[in-house]
Amino acid sequence: MKSFIDEKNYFIEMYKDPFNKRIRIDDLRGNLHEAINKVEELAVASQVEKLIIKGRREQYATLLEKGYQCEAMIDHYFLGSDGYFFCKYFQTERRNSKYILKENEIVKTVQALPQNNETISPPKEYKLMLVSEEEAMLLAHLYKQVFEIYPTPLHDPEYIKKTMEDGTIYYAFACGDEIVSAASAEINFAYKNAELTDCATLPEHRKFGLMKILLEKLEKQLKIKGIFCSYSIARSLSFGMNAALHQLGYRYRGRLINNCYIFDKIEDMNVWVKNLAE
């Protein structure tokens, strides 16, 4: 749930996420020391396990001084200025990653792959579509099949409709009467960035490179809207998704430890970034 704290000396944009036992601060302005003290009070009162602050370059030293660690960054996130994911943990187990060595190996293997901007046309029975509110039920059904657990309620068609009203774009491939692959771009118009997210393909349809085509289509729409900072946060254990982002020209920018519940457990998430203006 998003909320704002607008005090005399500071401003906080906050997202409370009880499902993932975390609070995410999307922006801090004004007196940084007072603002950080406030969000930490809220974190303790809410009994969260992780606090994330999206900090600016000029806030970097202060956040380190306050005991935060930088886990990842996004180039040009704040209207061209870099953004950093600073994290503080309130539970030891939440801080410790069980899969760090395996995830490091996946990133290393992915980065050794050649980047390839060529796409192969899928079989003619696959129809590319810009998803409208009328298809929200079909989209929710896809997400329910792919993800047993997901950090946002994409199983609910009404939630999907609400995100569309807020400016999120969904592209999908349909096969027959079923949506079999989909992805979205969640746009932050204030800071001119967008997250490519909600990527899902049914297992039996994963051999045709559908996701790569969807992400490229979303990128074209972002350029039309004047959005050039594109990023994605992928499951660190998913070789295929990390490889797809690397091959599309995204660069690895760090890992968010035990960031959210997805698929069947709490997972680390890799951050990938691309400047669409290049």
Phi and psi restraints in degrees (value plus and minus 20) as a CYANA .aco file:
   2 LYS   PHI    -104.2   -64.2
   2 LYS   PSI     119.9   159.9
   3 SER   PHI    -168.9  -128.9
   3 SER   PSI     148.0   188.0
   4 PHE   PHI    -151.3  -111.3
   4 PHE   PSI     122.0   162.0
   5 ILE   PHI    -140.2  -100.2
   5 ILE   PSI      92.5   132.5
   6 ASP   PHI    -137.4   -97.4
   6 ASP   PSI      72.7   112.7
   7 GLU   PHI    -121.8   -81.8
   7 GLU   PSI     154.9   194.9
   8 LYS   PHI     -79.9   -39.9
   8 LYS   PSI     -60.6   -20.6
   9 ASN   PHI    -122.7   -82.7
   9 ASN   PSI     -27.5    12.5
  10 TYR   PHI    -179.5  -139.5
  10 TYR   PSI     143.5   183.5
  11 PHE   PHI    -152.1  -112.1
  11 PHE   PSI     115.7   155.7
  12 ILE   PHI    -150.2  -110.2
  12 ILE   PSI     109.4   149.4
  13 GLU   PHI    -126.4   -86.4
  13 GLU   PSI      99.8   139.8
  14 MET   PHI    -149.9  -109.9
  14 MET   PSI     124.5   164.5
  15 TYR   PHI    -143.9  -103.9
  15 TYR   PSI      90.3   130.3
  16 LYS   PHI    -104.4   -64.4
  16 LYS   PSI     109.7   149.7
  17 ASP   PHI    -150.5  -110.5
  17 ASP   PSI      56.2    96.2
  18 PRO   PHI     -83.0   -43.0
  18 PRO   PSI     -50.4   -10.4
  19 PHE   PHI     -79.5   -39.5
  19 PHE   PSI     -62.9   -22.9
  20 ASN   PHI    -115.5   -75.5
  20 ASN   PSI     -12.4    27.6
  21 LYS   PHI      35.0    75.0
  21 LYS   PSI      28.4    68.4
  22 ARG   PHI    -169.3  -129.3
  22 ARG   PSI     142.3   182.3
  23 ILE   PHI    -143.0  -103.0
  23 ILE   PSI     115.2   155.2
  24 ARG   PHI    -137.0   -97.0
  24 ARG   PSI     105.3   145.3
  25 ILE   PHI    -119.0   -79.0
  25 ILE   PSI      91.9   131.9
  26 ASP   PHI    -103.5   -63.5
  26 ASP   PSI     -38.1     1.9
  27 ASP   PHI    -183.8  -143.8
  27 ASP   PSI     121.9   161.9
  28 LEU   PHI    -152.1  -112.1
  28 LEU   PSI     111.3   151.3
  29 ARG   PHI    -158.3  -118.3
  29 ARG   PSI     135.6   175.6
  30 GLY   PHI      74.2   114.2
  30 GLY   PSI    -162.5  -122.5
  31 ASN   PHI     -92.5   -52.5
  31 ASN   PSI      85.1   125.1
  32 LEU   PHI     -86.5   -46.5
  32 LEU   PSI     -59.8   -19.8
  33 HIS   PHI     -82.0   -42.0
  33 HIS   PSI     -65.8   -25.8
  34 GLU   PHI     -85.5   -45.5
  34 GLU   PSI     -60.7   -20.7
  35 ALA   PHI     -84.9   -44.9
  35 ALA   PSI     -63.0   -23.0
  36 ILE   PHI     -84.8   -44.8
  36 ILE   PSI     -62.4   -22.4
  37 ASN   PHI     -78.5   -38.5
  37 ASN   PSI     -59.6   -19.6
  38 LYS   PHI     -85.3   -45.3
  38 LYS   PSI     -67.5   -27.5
  39 VAL   PHI     -88.0   -48.0
  39 VAL   PSI     -51.4   -11.4
  40 GLU   PHI     -90.5   -50.5
  40 GLU   PSI     -55.3   -15.3
  41 GLU   PHI     -80.7   -40.7
  41 GLU   PSI     -63.7   -23.7
  42 LEU   PHI     -85.8   -45.8
  42 LEU   PSI     -58.9   -18.9
  43 ALA   PHI     -82.9   -42.9
  43 ALA   PSI     -63.9   -23.9
  44 VAL   PHI     -86.3   -46.3
  44 VAL   PSI     -63.5   -23.5
  45 ALA   PHI     -84.2   -44.2
  45 ALA   PSI     -53.1   -13.1
  46 SER   PHI    -106.3   -66.3
  46 SER   PSI     -26.3    13.7
  47 GLN   PHI      37.0    77.0
  47 GLN   PSI      21.7    61.7
  48 VAL   PHI    -100.1   -60.1
  48 VAL   PSI     142.3   182.3
  49 GLU   PHI    -119.5   -79.5
  49 GLU   PSI     -38.6     1.4
  50 LYS   PHI    -165.4  -125.4
  50 LYS   PSI     117.6   157.6
  51 LEU   PHI    -140.7  -100.7
  51 LEU   PSI     105.3   145.3
  52 ILE   PHI    -135.4   -95.4
  52 ILE   PSI     110.1   150.1
  53 ILE   PHI    -140.7  -100.7
  53 ILE   PSI     102.6   142.6
  54 LYS   PHI    -103.2   -63.2
  54 LYS   PSI      81.7   121.7
  55 GLY   PHI    -119.0   -79.0
  55 GLY   PSI     141.6   181.6
  56 ARG   PHI    -117.5   -77.5
  56 ARG   PSI     146.5   186.5
  57 ARG   PHI     -77.2   -37.2
  57 ARG   PSI     -60.9   -20.9
  58 GLU   PHI     -93.3   -53.3
  58 GLU   PSI     -30.8     9.2
  59 GLN   PHI    -117.6   -77.6
  59 GLN   PSI     -23.2    16.8
  60 TYR   PHI     -75.9   -35.9
  60 TYR   PSI     -73.7   -33.7
  61 ALA   PHI     -83.8   -43.8
  61 ALA   PSI     -60.8   -20.8
  62 THR   PHI     -84.3   -44.3
  62 THR   PSI     -60.4   -20.4
  63 LEU   PHI     -87.0   -47.0
  63 LEU   PSI     -57.5   -17.5
  64 LEU   PHI     -82.2   -42.2
  64 LEU   PSI     -63.8   -23.8
  65 GLU   PHI     -80.2   -40.2
  65 GLU   PSI     -51.4   -11.4
  66 LYS   PHI    -105.7   -65.7
  66 LYS   PSI     -14.4    25.6
  67 GLY   PHI      72.1   112.1
  67 GLY   PSI      -6.2    33.8
  68 TYR   PHI    -110.2   -70.2
  68 TYR   PSI     134.7   174.7
  69 GLN   PHI    -140.4  -100.4
  69 GLN   PSI     121.8   161.8
  70 CYS   PHI    -105.5   -65.5
  70 CYS   PSI      98.1   138.1
  71 GLU   PHI    -118.8   -78.8
  71 GLU   PSI     -45.1    -5.1
  72 ALA   PHI    -183.6  -143.6
  72 ALA   PSI     150.7   190.7
  73 MET   PHI    -163.9  -123.9
  73 MET   PSI     141.7   181.7
  74 ILE   PHI    -150.9  -110.9
  74 ILE   PSI      94.4   134.4
  75 ASP   PHI     -80.5   -40.5
  75 ASP   PSI     112.7   152.7
  76 HIS   PHI      45.2    85.2
  76 HIS   PSI       5.0    45.0
  77 TYR   PHI     -84.3   -44.3
  77 TYR   PSI     -65.0   -25.0
  78 PHE   PHI    -115.6   -75.6
  78 PHE   PSI      62.8   102.8
  79 LEU   PHI      30.2    70.2
  79 LEU   PSI      22.3    62.3
  80 GLY   PHI      81.8   121.8
  80 GLY   PSI     -36.0     4.0
  81 SER   PHI    -113.6   -73.6
  81 SER   PSI     120.8   160.8
  82 ASP   PHI     -86.0   -46.0
  82 ASP   PSI     126.3   166.3
  83 GLY   PHI    -135.5   -95.5
  83 GLY   PSI     128.3   168.3
  84 TYR   PHI    -148.8  -108.8
  84 TYR   PSI     118.2   158.2
  85 PHE   PHI    -110.3   -70.3
  85 PHE   PSI      84.2   124.2
  86 PHE   PHI    -120.3   -80.3
  86 PHE   PSI     113.3   153.3
  87 CYS   PHI    -148.1  -108.1
  87 CYS   PSI     126.3   166.3
  88 LYS   PHI    -154.7  -114.7
  88 LYS   PSI     118.4   158.4
  89 TYR   PHI    -129.5   -89.5
  89 TYR   PSI     126.8   166.8
  90 PHE   PHI    -137.5   -97.5
  90 PHE   PSI      -9.9    30.1
  91 GLN   PHI    -169.2  -129.2
  91 GLN   PSI     111.7   151.7
  92 THR   PHI     -81.7   -41.7
  92 THR   PSI     -63.4   -23.4
  93 GLU   PHI     -82.1   -42.1
  93 GLU   PSI     -52.4   -12.4
  94 ARG   PHI     -87.8   -47.8
  94 ARG   PSI     -47.9    -7.9
  95 ARG   PHI     -97.9   -57.9
  95 ARG   PSI     -47.2    -7.2
  96 ASN   PHI    -113.1   -73.1
  96 ASN   PSI     104.5   144.5
  97 SER   PHI    -112.3   -72.3
  97 SER   PSI     110.6   150.6
  98 LYS   PHI    -100.9   -60.9
  98 LYS   PSI     -38.7     1.3
  99 TYR   PHI    -139.6   -99.6
  99 TYR   PSI      -1.2    38.8
 100 ILE   PHI     -78.1   -38.1
 100 ILE   PSI     -61.5   -21.5
 101 LEU   PHI     -89.2   -49.2
 101 LEU   PSI     -61.5   -21.5
 102 LYS   PHI     -83.8   -43.8
 102 LYS   PSI     -60.7   -20.7
 103 GLU   PHI     -86.9   -46.9
 103 GLU   PSI     -58.4   -18.4
 104 ASN   PHI     -80.7   -40.7
 104 ASN   PSI     -60.2   -20.2
 105 GLU   PHI     -87.7   -47.7
 105 GLU   PSI     -57.6   -17.6
 106 ILE   PHI     -82.5   -42.5
 106 ILE   PSI     -65.5   -25.5
 107 VAL   PHI     -82.2   -42.2
 107 VAL   PSI     -63.4   -23.4
 108 LYS   PHI     -81.2   -41.2
 108 LYS   PSI     -63.9   -23.9
 109 THR   PHI     -86.3   -46.3
 109 THR   PSI     -62.2   -22.2
 110 VAL   PHI     -82.8   -42.8
 110 VAL   PSI     -63.5   -23.5
 111 GLN   PHI     -88.1   -48.1
 111 GLN   PSI     -38.2     1.8
 112 ALA   PHI    -102.6   -62.6
 112 ALA   PSI     -31.1     8.9
 113 LEU   PHI     -93.8   -53.8
 113 LEU   PSI     126.5   166.5
 114 PRO   PHI     -89.8   -49.8
 114 PRO   PSI     121.8   161.8
 115 GLN   PHI     -96.7   -56.7
 115 GLN   PSI     116.2   156.2
 116 ASN   PHI    -158.2  -118.2
 116 ASN   PSI      91.5   131.5
 117 ASN   PHI    -110.5   -70.5
 117 ASN   PSI     -20.6    19.4
 118 GLU   PHI     -99.6   -59.6
 118 GLU   PSI     119.2   159.2
 119 THR   PHI    -139.3   -99.3
 119 THR   PSI     127.8   167.8
 120 ILE   PHI    -124.1   -84.1
 120 ILE   PSI     111.4   151.4
 121 SER   PHI     -86.2   -46.2
 121 SER   PSI     111.5   151.5
 122 PRO   PHI     -93.3   -53.3
 122 PRO   PSI     147.9   187.9
 123 PRO   PHI     -73.9   -33.9
 123 PRO   PSI     133.1   173.1
 124 LYS   PHI     -84.9   -44.9
 124 LYS   PSI     -36.9     3.1
 125 GLU   PHI     -94.6   -54.6
 125 GLU   PSI     -29.8    10.2
 126 TYR   PHI    -109.7   -69.7
 126 TYR   PSI     105.8   145.8
 127 LYS   PHI    -131.3   -91.3
 127 LYS   PSI     101.2   141.2
 128 LEU   PHI     -99.7   -59.7
 128 LEU   PSI     113.8   153.8
 129 MET   PHI    -165.4  -125.4
 129 MET   PSI     124.7   164.7
 130 LEU   PHI    -103.7   -63.7
 130 LEU   PSI      98.2   138.2
 131 VAL   PHI     -96.2   -56.2
 131 VAL   PSI     112.3   152.3
 132 SER   PHI    -128.0   -88.0
 132 SER   PSI     156.5   196.5
 133 GLU   PHI     -81.3   -41.3
 133 GLU   PSI     -47.4    -7.4
 134 GLU   PHI     -85.1   -45.1
 134 GLU   PSI     -46.1    -6.1
 135 GLU   PHI    -117.8   -77.8
 135 GLU   PSI      -9.5    30.5
 136 ALA   PHI     -79.9   -39.9
 136 ALA   PSI     -56.5   -16.5
 137 MET   PHI     -84.8   -44.8
 137 MET   PSI     -62.8   -22.8
 138 LEU   PHI     -84.3   -44.3
 138 LEU   PSI     -58.9   -18.9
 139 LEU   PHI     -86.3   -46.3
 139 LEU   PSI     -63.9   -23.9
 140 ALA   PHI     -80.8   -40.8
 140 ALA   PSI     -57.3   -17.3
 141 HIS   PHI     -84.2   -44.2
 141 HIS   PSI     -60.1   -20.1
 142 LEU   PHI     -80.1   -40.1
 142 LEU   PSI     -69.6   -29.6
 143 TYR   PHI     -84.3   -44.3
 143 TYR   PSI     -53.5   -13.5
 144 LYS   PHI     -86.8   -46.8
 144 LYS   PSI     -55.0   -15.0
 145 GLN   PHI     -93.3   -53.3
 145 GLN   PSI     -58.3   -18.3
 146 VAL   PHI    -101.6   -61.6
 146 VAL   PSI     -62.0   -22.0
 147 PHE   PHI    -134.5   -94.5
 147 PHE   PSI      95.1   135.1
 148 GLU   PHI     -87.1   -47.1
 148 GLU   PSI     -57.8   -17.8
 149 ILE   PHI    -148.7  -108.7
 149 ILE   PSI     120.3   160.3
 150 TYR   PHI    -165.8  -125.8
 150 TYR   PSI     125.2   165.2
 151 PRO   PHI     -89.0   -49.0
 151 PRO   PSI     -35.5     4.5
 152 THR   PHI    -146.9  -106.9
 152 THR   PSI     135.8   175.8
 153 PRO   PHI     -98.1   -58.1
 153 PRO   PSI      40.5    80.5
 154 LEU   PHI     -93.1   -53.1
 154 LEU   PSI     -25.1    14.9
 155 HIS   PHI     -94.3   -54.3
 155 HIS   PSI     -33.1     6.9
 156 ASP   PHI    -121.4   -81.4
 156 ASP   PSI      93.9   133.9
 157 PRO   PHI     -80.7   -40.7
 157 PRO   PSI     -49.6    -9.6
 158 GLU   PHI     -88.4   -48.4
 158 GLU   PSI     -56.0   -16.0
 159 TYR   PHI     -84.2   -44.2
 159 TYR   PSI     -62.4   -22.4
 160 ILE   PHI     -80.9   -40.9
 160 ILE   PSI     -62.8   -22.8
 161 LYS   PHI     -81.3   -41.3
 161 LYS   PSI     -59.3   -19.3
 162 LYS   PHI     -84.1   -44.1
 162 LYS   PSI     -61.4   -21.4
 163 THR   PHI     -84.5   -44.5
 163 THR   PSI     -55.4   -15.4
 164 MET   PHI     -83.9   -43.9
 164 MET   PSI     -61.5   -21.5
 165 GLU   PHI     -82.5   -42.5
 165 GLU   PSI     -51.4   -11.4
 166 ASP   PHI    -103.4   -63.4
 166 ASP   PSI     -20.9    19.1
 167 GLY   PHI      90.0   130.0
 167 GLY   PSI     -20.0    20.0
 168 THR   PHI     -91.9   -51.9
 168 THR   PSI     116.3   156.3
 169 ILE   PHI    -125.1   -85.1
 169 ILE   PSI     113.0   153.0
 170 TYR   PHI    -137.6   -97.6
 170 TYR   PSI     110.5   150.5
 171 TYR   PHI    -136.6   -96.6
 171 TYR   PSI     129.5   169.5
 172 ALA   PHI    -171.0  -131.0
 172 ALA   PSI     143.4   183.4
 173 PHE   PHI    -130.5   -90.5
 173 PHE   PSI     111.0   151.0
 174 ALA   PHI    -128.2   -88.2
 174 ALA   PSI     125.1   165.1
 175 CYS   PHI    -151.5  -111.5
 175 CYS   PSI      90.8   130.8
 176 GLY   PHI      49.3    89.3
 176 GLY   PSI    -150.1  -110.1
 177 ASP   PHI    -117.9   -77.9
 177 ASP   PSI      -5.7    34.3
 178 GLU   PHI    -143.0  -103.0
 178 GLU   PSI     118.0   158.0
 179 ILE   PHI    -101.8   -61.8
 179 ILE   PSI     104.0   144.0
 180 VAL   PHI    -131.9   -91.9
 180 VAL   PSI     -32.8     7.2
 181 SER   PHI    -175.4  -135.4
 181 SER   PSI     120.9   160.9
 182 ALA   PHI    -175.8  -135.8
 182 ALA   PSI     137.6   177.6
 183 ALA   PHI    -175.9  -135.9
 183 ALA   PSI     139.8   179.8
 184 SER   PHI    -154.9  -114.9
 184 SER   PSI     143.7   183.7
 185 ALA   PHI    -143.1  -103.1
 185 ALA   PSI      93.4   133.4
 186 GLU   PHI    -113.4   -73.4
 186 GLU   PSI      90.4   130.4
 187 ILE   PHI    -117.3   -77.3
 187 ILE   PSI     112.6   152.6
 188 ASN   PHI    -124.2   -84.2
 188 ASN   PSI      77.7   117.7
 189 PHE   PHI     -90.4   -50.4
 189 PHE   PSI     -48.1    -8.1
 190 ALA   PHI     -85.3   -45.3
 190 ALA   PSI     -60.2   -20.2
 191 TYR   PHI    -129.1   -89.1
 191 TYR   PSI     -13.9    26.1
 192 LYS   PHI      38.6    78.6
 192 LYS   PSI      27.2    67.2
 193 ASN   PHI    -154.3  -114.3
 193 ASN   PSI     147.1   187.1
 194 ALA   PHI    -170.0  -130.0
 194 ALA   PSI     121.7   161.7
 195 GLU   PHI    -122.0   -82.0
 195 GLU   PSI     103.5   143.5
 196 LEU   PHI    -102.8   -62.8
 196 LEU   PSI     101.5   141.5
 197 THR   PHI    -171.1  -131.1
 197 THR   PSI    -195.2  -155.2
 198 ASP   PHI      34.8    74.8
 198 ASP   PSI      21.6    61.6
 199 CYS   PHI    -103.9   -63.9
 199 CYS   PSI     102.9   142.9
 200 ALA   PHI    -171.8  -131.8
 200 ALA   PSI     116.6   156.6
 201 THR   PHI    -159.0  -119.0
 201 THR   PSI     114.7   154.7
 202 LEU   PHI     -82.4   -42.4
 202 LEU   PSI     119.8   159.8
 203 PRO   PHI     -71.7   -31.7
 203 PRO   PSI     -59.9   -19.9
 204 GLU   PHI     -93.8   -53.8
 204 GLU   PSI     -24.5    15.5
 205 HIS   PHI    -135.9   -95.9
 205 HIS   PSI      -5.6    34.4
 206 ARG   PHI    -107.1   -67.1
 206 ARG   PSI     -17.6    22.4
 207 LYS   PHI    -116.2   -76.2
 207 LYS   PSI     -16.0    24.0
 208 PHE   PHI    -129.9   -89.9
 208 PHE   PSI     -13.1    26.9
 209 GLY   PHI      47.8    87.8
 209 GLY   PSI      11.1    51.1
 210 LEU   PHI     -83.8   -43.8
 210 LEU   PSI     -60.4   -20.4
 211 MET   PHI     -83.0   -43.0
 211 MET   PSI     -60.3   -20.3
 212 LYS   PHI     -80.5   -40.5
 212 LYS   PSI     -61.3   -21.3
 213 ILE   PHI     -85.3   -45.3
 213 ILE   PSI     -62.1   -22.1
 214 LEU   PHI     -82.5   -42.5
 214 LEU   PSI     -63.8   -23.8
 215 LEU   PHI     -85.6   -45.6
 215 LEU   PSI     -58.9   -18.9
 216 GLU   PHI     -85.1   -45.1
 216 GLU   PSI     -58.1   -18.1
 217 LYS   PHI     -85.4   -45.4
 217 LYS   PSI     -61.1   -21.1
 218 LEU   PHI     -84.0   -44.0
 218 LEU   PSI     -61.0   -21.0
 219 GLU   PHI     -79.4   -39.4
 219 GLU   PSI     -61.8   -21.8
 220 LYS   PHI     -81.8   -41.8
 220 LYS   PSI     -60.5   -20.5
 221 GLN   PHI     -86.6   -46.6
 221 GLN   PSI     -57.4   -17.4
 222 LEU   PHI     -84.0   -44.0
 222 LEU   PSI     -61.9   -21.9
 223 LYS   PHI     -80.6   -40.6
 223 LYS   PSI     -62.0   -22.0
 224 ILE   PHI     -79.6   -39.6
 224 ILE   PSI     -55.4   -15.4
 225 LYS   PHI    -106.9   -66.9
 225 LYS   PSI     -16.0    24.0
 226 GLY   PHI      58.6    98.6
 226 GLY   PSI       2.9    42.9
 227 ILE   PHI    -122.4   -82.4
 227 ILE   PSI     101.2   141.2
 228 PHE   PHI    -139.9   -99.9
 228 PHE   PSI     -31.7     8.3
 229 CYS   PHI    -114.3   -74.3
 229 CYS   PSI      86.3   126.3
 230 SER   PHI    -135.9   -95.9
 230 SER   PSI     114.5   154.5
 231 TYR   PHI    -163.4  -123.4
 231 TYR   PSI     142.7   182.7
 232 SER   PHI    -165.2  -125.2
 232 SER   PSI     127.8   167.8
 233 ILE   PHI    -138.7   -98.7
 233 ILE   PSI      86.7   126.7
 234 ALA   PHI    -128.2   -88.2
 234 ALA   PSI     129.4   169.4
 235 ARG   PHI     -76.6   -36.6
 235 ARG   PSI     106.4   146.4
 236 SER   PHI     -84.9   -44.9
 236 SER   PSI     -43.8    -3.8
 237 LEU   PHI    -109.9   -69.9
 237 LEU   PSI     -21.2    18.8
 238 SER   PHI    -113.5   -73.5
 238 SER   PSI      79.2   119.2
 239 PHE   PHI     -80.2   -40.2
 239 PHE   PSI     -65.2   -25.2
 240 GLY   PHI     -81.4   -41.4
 240 GLY   PSI     -64.7   -24.7
 241 MET   PHI     -89.8   -49.8
 241 MET   PSI     -61.8   -21.8
 242 ASN   PHI     -84.3   -44.3
 242 ASN   PSI     -58.9   -18.9
 243 ALA   PHI     -85.7   -45.7
 243 ALA   PSI     -60.3   -20.3
 244 ALA   PHI     -82.0   -42.0
 244 ALA   PSI     -62.0   -22.0
 245 LEU   PHI     -87.6   -47.6
 245 LEU   PSI     -63.5   -23.5
 246 HIS   PHI     -79.1   -39.1
 246 HIS   PSI     -64.6   -24.6
 247 GLN   PHI     -89.1   -49.1
 247 GLN   PSI     -40.3    -0.3
 248 LEU   PHI    -108.4   -68.4
 248 LEU   PSI     -16.3    23.7
 249 GLY   PHI      76.0   116.0
 249 GLY   PSI     -10.4    29.6
 250 TYR   PHI     -99.5   -59.5
 250 TYR   PSI     128.8   168.8
 251 ARG   PHI    -133.2   -93.2
 251 ARG   PSI     118.4   158.4
 252 TYR   PHI     -90.6   -50.6
 252 TYR   PSI     111.9   151.9
 253 ARG   PHI    -151.4  -111.4
 253 ARG   PSI       4.1    44.1
 254 GLY   PHI     101.8   141.8
 254 GLY   PSI     159.2   199.2
 255 ARG   PHI    -156.3  -116.3
 255 ARG   PSI     111.4   151.4
 256 LEU   PHI    -113.1   -73.1
 256 LEU   PSI      94.1   134.1
 257 ILE   PHI     -95.9   -55.9
 257 ILE   PSI     114.7   154.7
 258 ASN   PHI      19.6    59.6
 258 ASN   PSI      36.0    76.0
 259 ASN   PHI    -101.2   -61.2
 259 ASN   PSI     -59.6   -19.6
 260 CYS   PHI    -179.8  -139.8
 260 CYS   PSI     141.8   181.8
 261 TYR   PHI    -104.7   -64.7
 261 TYR   PSI     103.1   143.1
 262 ILE   PHI    -173.3  -133.3
 262 ILE   PSI     126.5   166.5
 263 PHE   PHI      48.4    88.4
 263 PHE   PSI    -106.6   -66.6
 264 ASP   PHI    -161.2  -121.2
 264 ASP   PSI     -10.2    29.8
 265 LYS   PHI    -188.2  -148.2
 265 LYS   PSI     156.0   196.0
 266 ILE   PHI     -96.4   -56.4
 266 ILE   PSI     117.7   157.7
 267 GLU   PHI    -156.1  -116.1
 267 GLU   PSI     134.3   174.3
 268 ASP   PHI     -96.0   -56.0
 268 ASP   PSI     128.5   168.5
 269 MET   PHI    -149.3  -109.3
 269 MET   PSI     110.3   150.3
 270 ASN   PHI    -107.9   -67.9
 270 ASN   PSI     119.9   159.9
 271 VAL   PHI    -122.1   -82.1
 271 VAL   PSI     107.5   147.5
 272 TRP   PHI    -144.7  -104.7
 272 TRP   PSI     120.2   160.2
 273 VAL   PHI    -153.3  -113.3
 273 VAL   PSI     125.7   165.7
 274 LYS   PHI    -163.4  -123.4
 274 LYS   PSI     116.9   156.9
 275 ASN   PHI    -113.3   -73.3
 275 ASN   PSI      88.0   128.0
 276 LEU   PHI     -91.6   -51.6
 276 LEU   PSI     -29.5    10.5
 277 ALA   PHI    -102.9   -62.9
 277 ALA   PSI     -34.3     5.7
